[in-house]
Amino acid sequence: MLTTIWIIQIISAVLLIIMVLLHSPKGDGLGAIGGAANLFTSQKSAEKGLNHFTYVLSAIFLVCSFITGYHLFS
């Protein structure tokens, strides 16, 4: 059981790294301080799907981390 959780955690960690690297850069340097840099931008559907998949992967990784920690320290 614990080995399966570790495998799922490793796979989700690698996929999470890939998903984060696929995101488009949002930093605007010092222009982002005022908050007006992203005033008129909108998310495309592909980016929304990428964000959703990244959230799901991070939730899977978090749950696997909690389960692994519970089994190791109990």
C-alpha positions in Angstrom: 0.0 0.0 0.0 2.7 2.5 1.0 4.8 1.6 -2.1 1.8 2.4 -4.3 1.4 5.8 -2.6 5.1 6.5 -3.1 4.9 5.6 -6.8 1.8 7.9 -7.2 3.6 10.7 -5.4 6.7 10.4 -7.5 4.7 10.4 -10.8 2.6 13.3 -9.7 5.7 15.2 -8.6 7.3 14.8 -12.0 4.1 15.7 -13.8 3.7 18.7 -11.6 7.2 20.0 -12.4 6.4 19.6 -16.1 3.0 21.4 -15.8 4.6 24.3 -13.9 7.2 24.6 -16.6 4.6 24.6 -19.4 2.8 27.7 -17.9 3.3 31.0 -19.7 5.4 33.5 -17.7 3.2 36.1 -15.9 5.8 38.4 -14.4 5.9 41.9 -15.7 8.8 43.1 -13.6 8.2 46.3 -11.8 5.0 46.9 -13.8 3.2 44.2 -11.8 3.6 46.2 -8.6 0.8 48.6 -9.5 -1.6 45.8 -10.4 -2.6 47.4 -13.7 -0.4 45.2 -15.8 -3.0 42.3 -16.0 -6.1 44.6 -16.2 -7.2 43.7 -19.7 -5.9 40.2 -20.0 -8.0 37.0 -20.1 -7.2 33.3 -19.8 -7.5 31.2 -22.9 -9.3 27.8 -22.7 -6.0 25.9 -23.1 -4.5 27.8 -20.2 -7.5 27.2 -18.1 -7.2 23.5 -18.7 -3.5 23.6 -17.9 -4.3 25.4 -14.6 -7.0 22.9 -13.7 -4.7 20.0 -14.4 -2.0 21.6 -12.3 -4.4 22.1 -9.4 -5.5 18.5 -9.6 -1.9 17.2 -9.7 -1.0 19.4 -6.7 -3.9 18.1 -4.7 -2.9 14.5 -5.5 0.7 15.2 -4.5 -0.5 16.9 -1.2 -2.8 14.0 -0.3 -0.1 11.4 -1.0 2.3 13.4 1.2 -0.1 13.5 4.1 -0.8 9.7 3.7 2.9 9.0 3.6 3.6 11.2 6.6 0.8 9.6 8.6 2.1 6.1 7.9 5.7 6.9 8.7 5.0 8.7 12.0 2.2 6.5 13.4 
